Amino acid sequence: MAWTGIIIVAIVFISIMFKRYLDHQLKVKALESEHQSRALSEMKHDIKTLQARIEVLEKIVTDSSYQLNNEINRL
């Protein structure tokens, strides 16, 4: 009879601990997802910034006065 009480307490304790473990895992996954979302957003911003810089460089290089200055400097 005493073992029955101990077994019941053990089952309750184990189920509580298992629920806490699962809750913790859900929180960890949510934080990881949030972090990945932020990182993706930052990468998209960086890509847009780099694309804008490349456009400026392309305009400079294809500008006729730049090409003329380059040819003069070669002489």
SULWO-V828852 format. One line per field, one symbol per residue. ss: DSSP state (@ for helix, = for strand, . for the rest). burial: + if it has 16 or more other ideal C-beta (glycine too) atoms within 10 Angstrom, else -. A space follows every 10 residues. Layout:
BEGIN
ss: ???
burial: ???
END
This chain:
BEGIN
ss: .@@@@@@@@@ @@@@@@@@@@ @@@@@@@@@@ @@@@@@@@@@ @@@@@@@@@@ @@@@@@@@@@ @@.@@@@@@@ @@@@.
burial: ---------- ---------- ---------- ---------- ---------- ---------- ---------- -----
END
